[in-house]
């Protein structure tokens, strides 16, 4: 049954979460607060922002941007998608995360990435360039340190990549702050299954056929670690153009009905959360998706 044929039979069942990306552009006319408020009014569940601190295109720093947005919104969730691990040390990141989560009323999800593919940028910034195996090791250690610092006092950790001694951060986290990981390699995905609360790959870098294989690995790793794999959120970042024609197969485009059908296919393979990257006029696409696709997609997903 096609998405357009679904008709609401009562309140929509929120079986999937739908977020949208927030532009980090600091160019002329940029107004991330207005964009965030629009997303909140339109009914999106959360906002994400990328983390690329250096480059020729003017951008805002991600954490500062999310903090400003948190202060100017009320309901919508917030997530960096994703923070590059080399840019911030674990102890400071733990403190930053607890503070923003508290200020925002518990609306933060911490998105993390190992920093793969950014070797040239790391060298330019004077940061250590790690091998893929070292990046995965560092990511796992960072997650363990964050969890301990949020919950314990006098924390000592002696790992291969990070060492801290007798650290106490107060106040401690008032809840278990979710951690989602952007991972693509088998080792990083397995680590995500063992340690994280969510997995957030992107369609441009992970086609659905490969996503099915890696999701199975993710869930297997979670079960082997004694976790309930159903507790791990699988979020797919997807570029979307409603009413347009994309020249890139990695972008979901077409009529509202066609976009809905394609996104529903991702839900069928196990993604219970979607982050929509609006392609083209961001605010217009954000609005059109919310008005023409979001409701039918939620209803169709509820019937799967």
C-alpha positions in Angstrom: 0.0 0.0 0.0 1.4 3.3 -1.0 2.0 6.1 1.5 -0.5 8.4 -0.1 -3.3 5.9 0.6 -2.8 6.0 4.4 -5.4 8.0 6.3 -5.2 8.9 9.9 -7.5 6.7 12.1 -6.8 8.7 15.3 -3.6 10.1 16.8 -0.5 9.2 14.9 1.7 6.6 16.5 5.3 7.8 16.9 6.9 4.5 15.9 9.8 6.4 14.2 11.7 9.6 15.2 12.2 12.2 12.5 14.8 14.8 12.7 16.3 17.4 10.4 19.7 18.9 10.0 20.5 22.5 11.0 22.8 24.4 8.7 26.0 25.5 10.4 26.6 28.2 7.8 27.8 31.5 9.1 27.3 33.2 5.7 25.2 36.3 5.0 21.7 36.0 6.2 22.3 32.8 8.2 19.8 32.5 11.1 20.1 29.0 12.8 17.7 30.0 15.5 14.9 30.8 13.1 15.6 27.5 11.3 15.5 25.6 14.6 12.2 27.3 15.7 10.7 26.5 12.3 11.7 22.8 12.7 10.1 22.8 16.2 6.9 24.3 14.9 6.7 21.8 12.1 6.9 18.8 14.5 10.3 17.4 13.9 11.6 15.4 16.9 15.2 16.5 16.9 17.8 18.7 15.2 21.3 17.7 14.2 24.4 19.8 13.3 27.6 18.7 11.6 31.1 19.3 13.1 33.7 20.7 10.7 35.5 23.5 12.5 37.9 24.5 9.7 37.6 25.3 6.0 37.0 27.9 3.4 33.2 28.1 3.9 32.2 30.3 7.0 30.6 28.1 9.6 29.6 28.4 13.3 31.3 26.1 15.9 28.9 23.2 16.5 28.7 23.1 20.3 28.2 26.9 20.6 25.6 26.7 17.9 23.6 24.0 19.6 23.8 25.8 22.9 22.4 29.0 21.4 19.6 26.9 19.7 18.8 25.1 23.0 18.3 28.5 24.7 15.9 29.6 22.0 13.7 26.4 21.6 11.6 24.5 24.1 10.9 20.9 23.0 13.0 19.8 20.1 15.9 17.4 20.7 19.5 18.3 19.9 22.4 16.3 18.5 25.8 17.0 17.0 26.0 14.7 13.9 28.7 13.8 14.7 31.5 15.3 16.9 34.9 14.5 15.6 36.8 12.7 18.4 40.2 14.4 17.9 38.8 17.9 18.4 37.9 17.6 22.1 39.5 15.7 25.0 37.1 13.3 26.8 37.1 15.1 30.2 36.2 18.4 28.7 33.6 16.8 26.4 32.0 15.1 29.4 31.7 18.4 31.2 30.4 20.2 28.1 27.8 17.4 27.5 26.5 17.3 31.0 26.1 21.1 31.1 24.2 21.4 27.8 22.0 18.5 28.6 21.1 20.1 32.0 20.6 23.5 30.5 18.4 22.1 27.7 16.2 20.1 30.1 17.5 16.7 29.0 17.1 17.2 25.2 20.7 16.3 24.2 21.9 13.2 22.4 25.7 13.1 22.0 26.7 12.1 18.5 30.3 10.9 18.2 32.6 9.9 15.4 36.1 8.6 15.3 37.3 11.2 12.8 37.8 8.9 9.8 38.5 10.5 6.5 39.8 13.8 7.9 43.5 13.0 8.0 44.5 16.1 5.9 42.4 18.4 8.2 43.9 16.8 11.3 47.4 17.4 10.1 46.5 21.0 9.2 45.2 21.6 12.7 48.2 20.1 14.3 46.3 17.1 15.6 47.5 13.5 15.9 46.6 11.4 12.9 45.6 7.9 14.0 45.3 4.6 12.0 41.8 3.2 11.6 42.4 0.7 14.4 43.7 3.4 16.7 40.6 5.6 16.0 38.3 2.8 17.0 40.3 2.1 20.1 40.2 5.7 21.1 36.4 6.0 20.4 35.7 3.0 22.7 37.9 4.5 25.4 36.2 7.9 25.1 32.8 6.4 25.5 33.9 4.4 28.6 35.4 7.6 30.1 32.3 9.7 29.4 30.0 7.2 31.1 32.2 6.9 34.1 32.7 10.6 34.6 28.9 11.2 34.4 28.2 8.6 37.0 31.2 8.3 39.3 33.6 10.3 41.4 37.4 10.0 41.6 37.7 8.4 38.2 41.0 6.8 37.1 41.4 5.4 33.6 44.5 3.9 32.1 43.9 3.1 28.4 46.0 2.8 25.3 44.9 6.2 24.0 43.6 8.1 27.1 44.7 8.3 30.7 43.1 10.3 33.5 43.7 10.1 37.3 41.3 10.8 40.1 38.9 13.0 38.1 35.6 14.1 39.6 33.1 16.2 37.6 30.2 17.7 39.5 27.3 17.9 39.2 27.1 14.4 37.9 24.7 13.7 35.0 21.1 13.7 36.1 20.3 11.0 33.5 22.0 8.5 31.2 22.8 10.8 28.3 22.4 8.9 25.0 25.4 8.4 22.8 25.0 7.7 19.1 28.0 6.8 16.9 28.5 7.5 13.2 30.3 4.3 12.2 30.9 2.5 8.9 33.7 -0.1 9.4 32.9 -3.5 10.9 35.1 -2.8 14.0 33.5 0.5 14.7 30.0 -0.8 14.1 30.7 -3.7 16.5 32.0 -1.3 19.1 28.8 0.7 18.7 26.7 -2.3 19.4 28.7 -3.1 22.5 28.9 0.4 24.0 26.6 3.0 22.4 22.8 3.8 22.5 22.5 4.5 18.8 24.0 4.2 15.3 23.8 7.1 12.9 25.3 6.3 9.4 24.6 8.5 6.4 23.1 7.3 3.1 25.8 9.0 0.9 28.5 6.9 2.6 26.5 3.7 3.3 24.0 2.3 0.8 21.0 0.4 2.1 22.4 -3.0 1.0 25.5 -2.5 3.0 23.5 -1.0 5.9 21.5 -4.2 6.3 24.8 -6.2 6.7 26.3 -3.8 9.2 23.1 -3.5 11.2 23.1 -7.3 11.6 26.7 -7.0 12.9 25.6 -4.2 15.2 22.8 -6.2 16.8 24.9 -9.3 17.1 27.6 -7.4 18.9 25.1 -6.0 21.3 23.6 -9.4 22.1 27.1 -10.9 22.6 27.8 -8.0 25.1 24.7 -9.0 27.1 22.7 -6.0 25.9 19.2 -5.9 24.5 19.7 -5.0 20.9 16.2 -3.4 20.8 17.5 -0.6 23.0 19.9 0.6 20.2 18.4 3.2 17.9 19.3 3.0 14.3 19.2 6.4 12.6 19.7 7.0 8.9 20.9 10.4 7.7 19.2 11.0 4.3 19.3 13.9 1.8 15.8 14.6 0.7 14.3 16.8 -2.1 10.5 16.8 -2.2 9.1 17.6 -5.6 12.5 17.7 -7.3 14.8 15.5 -9.4 18.2 14.6 -7.9 21.2 13.9 -10.1 22.7 11.9 -7.4 21.3 8.4 -6.5 22.4 9.0 -2.9 19.6 11.6 -2.6 16.0 10.7 -2.1 13.9 12.8 -4.5 10.6 12.9 -6.3 7.0 13.4 -5.4 5.9 13.5 -1.8 4.4 10.0 -2.3 7.6 8.7 -3.9 9.8 10.2 -1.2 7.6 8.6 1.5 7.9 5.2 -0.2 11.6 5.4 -0.4 12.0 6.4 3.2 9.6 3.7 4.3 11.9 1.2 2.7 14.6 2.3 5.1 12.3 1.8 8.0 11.6 -1.7 6.7 15.3 -2.6 6.9 15.5 -1.6 10.5 15.9 2.2 10.8 13.5 3.5 13.4 14.9 7.1 13.2 15.6 9.3 10.2 17.5 12.6 9.9 16.3 14.5 6.9 18.9 16.6 5.2 16.9 19.1 3.1 18.5 19.6 -0.3 18.1 23.0 -2.1 16.1 25.7 -0.3 16.5 24.3 3.2 13.6 26.0 4.9 11.2 25.4 2.0 12.2 21.7 1.8 12.0 21.3 5.6 8.4 22.8 5.4 7.3 20.7 2.5 8.6 17.5 4.0 6.8 18.2 7.2 3.5 19.1 5.5 3.4 16.5 2.8 5.5 13.5 3.9 5.9 13.3 7.6 2.4 12.4 8.6 1.9 9.7 5.9 5.3 8.3 6.7 4.6 8.0 10.4 1.3 6.3 9.8 2.7 3.9 7.2 5.6 3.0 9.6 3.1 2.4 12.4 1.4 -0.3 10.3 4.6 -2.2 9.5 
